[in-house]
């Protein structure tokens, strides 16, 4: 089977360089009309020109609500629809505790979290009206933590919560929201001269699959890069159940059982997690 995007319109943020550029080019090669969004006009226009007639450049700042609305409104006005939104725009300003300051944190939250929120919010009514949409958010393996990526890790973790919430909201509306954690050597990562095995082009197939109408998942996270593709997930161990009120000593005594990963489960949403977490509690008997 060949996966194509004929008739689809895709918006890719941060598409003037690196990973976003690879996404835009692949989608266009497979038949999509693509809006190449980047706050830097020169690379946005260059990528749109490289793609040709099926691409439009856009320089709206998605870190602001007005910028995101302008991007979506322009897409609808010029291309008539919006089927795919890939939130790829991002920044990284290295800093760790205690040197990292509030401004550093706010910069990361504005672009990564605010940009993802603003564009999704602007696109959502159009997708609901059509009963169809594919949204790909960008998280990162950086959320696992480094001493000097405090703000970046915080923002990328927040994007997961945002995407999982939107995934549940879109379930009955034909909208699927998933996340990609890309790995490549790019200008933002401090390397613009990526060797072939570390190219952004190796990430793009996963993003495109998540953006396709036949994408089989919703609310999931996938790592992609360097020739490897893998699922990331948030799971919980079965843990230990205390029949009576627990003490600190009970926690210490049963620490091994609490941390035992055997039989872990992966909740799809909060209600499922709640049901599993409280499954040991007695059920209320219905009253006559």
C-alpha positions as CSV (number, residue, x, y, z in Angstrom):
1,X,0.0,0.0,0.0
2,X,1.2,3.5,-0.9
3,X,0.3,6.2,1.6
4,X,-0.6,9.4,-0.1
5,X,-2.1,12.8,0.9
6,X,-3.9,13.8,-2.3
7,X,-6.5,16.5,-1.6
8,X,-5.2,17.1,1.9
9,X,-3.9,20.4,3.3
10,X,-1.2,20.3,5.9
11,X,0.2,23.1,8.1
12,X,3.7,22.5,9.4
13,X,5.1,24.9,11.9
14,X,8.9,25.6,12.2
15,X,9.1,24.2,8.6
16,X,11.8,26.5,7.3
17,X,14.7,24.3,8.4
18,X,15.6,20.9,9.7
19,X,13.0,18.4,10.8
20,X,10.0,20.7,9.9
21,X,11.4,21.1,6.4
22,X,11.7,17.4,6.0
23,X,8.1,16.9,7.1
24,X,6.8,19.6,4.6
25,X,8.8,18.1,1.7
26,X,7.7,14.5,2.3
27,X,4.0,15.5,2.6
28,X,4.2,17.5,-0.6
29,X,5.9,14.6,-2.4
30,X,3.0,12.4,-1.4
31,X,0.4,14.8,-2.7
32,X,-0.5,17.2,0.1
33,X,-0.7,21.0,-0.3
34,X,1.6,22.4,2.5
35,X,1.7,25.6,4.4
36,X,5.3,26.2,5.4
37,X,5.2,28.2,8.6
38,X,8.3,29.8,10.1
39,X,8.8,33.1,11.8
40,X,11.9,33.5,9.6
41,X,10.6,34.5,6.1
42,X,13.7,33.6,4.2
43,X,13.8,29.9,4.9
44,X,10.0,29.6,4.8
45,X,10.0,31.1,1.3
46,X,12.9,28.9,0.3
47,X,11.2,25.7,1.3
48,X,7.9,26.7,-0.3
49,X,9.8,27.6,-3.4
50,X,11.6,24.2,-3.3
51,X,8.3,22.4,-3.1
52,X,6.7,24.5,-5.8
53,X,3.0,25.3,-6.6
54,X,1.7,23.0,-3.8
55,X,3.3,25.0,-1.0
56,X,2.6,28.4,0.6
57,X,5.0,30.2,3.0
58,X,3.6,31.7,6.2
59,X,5.5,33.8,8.8
60,X,2.9,34.0,11.6
61,X,4.2,33.7,15.1
62,X,2.3,30.7,16.6
63,X,3.6,31.5,20.1
64,X,0.8,34.1,20.1
65,X,-2.9,33.4,19.8
66,X,-3.3,36.1,17.1
67,X,-0.4,34.6,15.1
68,X,-1.9,31.1,15.3
69,X,-5.3,32.4,14.2
70,X,-3.8,34.2,11.3
71,X,-2.0,31.1,10.2
72,X,-5.2,28.9,10.3
73,X,-7.5,31.6,8.8
74,X,-5.0,32.2,6.0
75,X,-4.8,28.5,5.3
76,X,-8.6,28.1,5.1
77,X,-9.0,31.2,3.0
78,X,-6.2,30.3,0.5
79,X,-6.5,26.6,0.3
80,X,-10.1,26.0,1.4
81,X,-9.5,23.5,4.2
82,X,-7.1,22.2,6.9
83,X,-6.7,18.5,7.4
84,X,-3.3,18.1,9.1
85,X,-1.5,20.2,11.7
86,X,2.1,19.3,12.6
87,X,3.3,21.4,15.5
88,X,7.1,21.3,15.1
89,X,8.2,24.8,16.0
90,X,10.6,24.9,18.9
91,X,13.5,26.6,20.6
92,X,16.2,25.5,23.1
93,X,18.1,27.8,25.4
94,X,20.4,25.7,27.5
95,X,20.3,26.5,31.2
96,X,20.1,24.5,34.5
97,X,19.5,25.1,38.2
98,X,20.0,27.6,39.7
99,X,21.1,29.8,36.7
100,X,17.9,29.2,34.7
101,X,15.5,32.0,35.2
102,X,11.8,32.7,34.7
103,X,12.4,34.4,31.3
104,X,14.1,31.2,30.0
105,X,11.2,29.1,31.2
106,X,8.6,31.5,29.7
107,X,10.3,31.5,26.3
108,X,10.2,27.7,26.1
109,X,6.6,27.5,27.3
110,X,5.5,30.2,24.8
111,X,6.8,28.4,21.8
112,X,6.5,24.7,22.6
113,X,3.3,24.7,24.8
114,X,1.7,28.0,23.8
115,X,2.4,27.4,20.1
116,X,1.0,23.9,20.2
117,X,-2.1,25.1,22.2
118,X,-2.7,28.2,20.0
119,X,-2.6,26.4,16.7
120,X,-4.7,23.4,17.9
121,X,-7.3,25.8,19.3
122,X,-7.5,27.8,16.1
123,X,-7.7,24.7,13.9
124,X,-10.1,22.7,16.1
125,X,-13.4,24.2,15.0
126,X,-12.6,23.6,11.3
127,X,-11.7,20.0,12.0
128,X,-14.8,19.5,14.1
129,X,-16.9,21.0,11.4
130,X,-15.5,18.6,8.8
131,X,-15.4,15.6,11.2
132,X,-11.8,15.0,10.4
133,X,-8.4,16.0,11.5
134,X,-4.8,14.8,12.2
135,X,-2.7,16.7,14.7
136,X,0.9,15.7,15.4
137,X,2.5,17.4,18.4
138,X,6.3,17.4,19.1
139,X,7.7,16.2,22.4
140,X,11.3,15.1,23.0
141,X,13.5,12.5,24.6
142,X,14.8,15.6,26.3
143,X,12.0,15.3,28.8
144,X,14.0,12.4,30.4
145,X,16.2,15.1,31.7
146,X,19.7,16.7,31.5
147,X,21.3,19.0,34.0
148,X,21.1,22.0,31.7
149,X,17.8,21.6,29.8
150,X,15.4,22.4,32.6
151,X,13.0,24.7,30.7
152,X,13.1,22.6,27.5
153,X,12.3,19.4,29.4
154,X,9.5,21.1,31.3
155,X,7.9,22.4,28.1
156,X,8.2,19.1,26.3
157,X,6.6,17.2,29.2
158,X,3.7,19.7,29.2
159,X,3.0,19.1,25.5
160,X,2.3,15.4,26.3
161,X,-0.4,16.4,28.8
162,X,-1.9,18.8,26.2
163,X,-1.9,16.2,23.4
164,X,-3.4,13.5,25.6
165,X,-6.2,15.8,26.6
166,X,-6.9,16.8,23.0
167,X,-6.8,13.2,21.9
168,X,-9.7,12.3,24.3
169,X,-11.7,15.4,23.1
170,X,-11.2,14.4,19.4
171,X,-12.1,10.7,19.7
172,X,-15.7,11.0,18.7
173,X,-15.1,13.8,16.2
174,X,-12.8,12.1,13.7
175,X,-9.7,14.0,15.1
176,X,-6.6,12.1,16.2
177,X,-3.8,13.7,18.1
178,X,-0.5,12.0,18.5
179,X,3.1,12.9,19.5
180,X,6.5,12.4,17.9
181,X,9.8,12.6,19.7
182,X,12.2,13.3,16.9
183,X,16.0,12.6,16.9
184,X,18.2,14.3,14.4
185,X,21.2,16.6,14.1
186,X,19.8,20.0,13.3
187,X,20.7,23.7,13.7
188,X,18.6,23.9,16.9
189,X,20.4,20.9,18.3
190,X,23.7,22.6,17.6
191,X,24.6,20.7,14.4
192,X,23.5,21.7,10.9
193,X,25.8,19.3,9.1
194,X,24.1,16.1,10.0
195,X,25.6,12.9,8.6
196,X,23.2,10.7,6.6
197,X,22.4,8.4,9.5
198,X,21.4,11.4,11.6
199,X,19.4,13.3,9.0
200,X,16.0,14.9,9.7
201,X,14.7,13.0,6.6
202,X,14.8,9.8,8.7
203,X,12.3,11.3,11.1
204,X,9.7,12.4,8.5
205,X,8.1,9.0,7.7
206,X,6.8,8.6,11.3
207,X,5.3,12.1,11.3
208,X,3.7,11.5,8.0
209,X,2.2,8.2,9.1
210,X,0.7,9.8,12.2
211,X,-0.7,12.5,10.0
212,X,-2.3,10.0,7.5
213,X,-6.0,9.2,7.5
214,X,-5.2,5.5,8.1
215,X,-3.2,6.3,11.3
216,X,-4.5,3.6,13.7
217,X,-3.7,5.3,17.1
218,X,-4.7,8.3,19.1
219,X,-2.9,9.9,22.1
220,X,0.3,7.9,21.6
221,X,4.0,8.9,21.6
222,X,6.5,7.7,19.1
223,X,10.3,8.2,18.9
224,X,11.8,8.5,15.5
225,X,15.4,9.1,14.3
226,X,18.7,7.6,13.3
227,X,16.9,4.7,11.6
228,X,14.9,3.6,14.7
229,X,11.2,3.9,15.4
230,X,9.7,3.1,18.8
231,X,6.8,3.7,21.0
232,X,7.2,5.7,24.2
233,X,4.5,5.4,26.8
234,X,3.4,6.4,30.3
235,X,2.8,3.3,32.4
236,X,2.0,2.3,36.0
237,X,3.1,-0.7,38.0
238,X,0.3,-2.7,39.8
239,X,1.9,-1.5,43.0
240,X,1.0,-2.6,46.5
241,X,-2.5,-2.3,48.2
242,X,-2.7,-1.7,51.9
243,X,-6.0,-2.9,53.5
244,X,-5.7,-0.5,56.4
245,X,-4.4,3.1,56.7
246,X,-0.8,3.0,55.7
247,X,2.1,4.3,57.7
248,X,5.5,5.6,56.4
249,X,6.9,2.3,57.7
250,X,4.4,0.3,55.5
251,X,5.7,2.2,52.5
252,X,9.3,1.4,53.3
253,X,8.5,-2.3,54.0
254,X,6.7,-2.7,50.7
255,X,8.9,-0.5,48.6
256,X,10.0,-3.4,46.4
257,X,6.4,-4.3,45.5
258,X,5.6,-0.7,44.8
259,X,8.4,-0.5,42.3
260,X,7.9,-4.0,40.7
261,X,7.2,-3.4,37.0
262,X,5.8,-6.9,36.4
263,X,2.4,-6.5,35.0
264,X,2.5,-2.8,34.3
265,X,-0.3,-1.3,32.4
266,X,-0.6,1.7,30.0
267,X,-3.8,3.8,30.6
268,X,-5.4,5.4,27.6
269,X,-7.0,8.2,29.6
270,X,-7.7,9.5,33.1
271,X,-11.0,7.5,33.6
272,X,-9.3,4.2,32.7
273,X,-6.4,5.0,35.0
274,X,-8.8,5.9,37.8
275,X,-10.8,2.6,37.3
276,X,-7.6,0.5,37.5
277,X,-6.0,2.5,40.4
278,X,-9.1,2.1,42.5
279,X,-10.1,-1.4,41.3
280,X,-9.4,-2.9,44.8
281,X,-12.0,-0.8,46.5
282,X,-15.4,-2.4,47.2
283,X,-18.1,-1.5,44.8
284,X,-21.2,0.2,46.2
285,X,-24.3,-2.0,46.2
286,X,-27.1,-0.4,44.3
287,X,-30.0,0.5,46.6
288,X,-33.5,-0.6,45.9
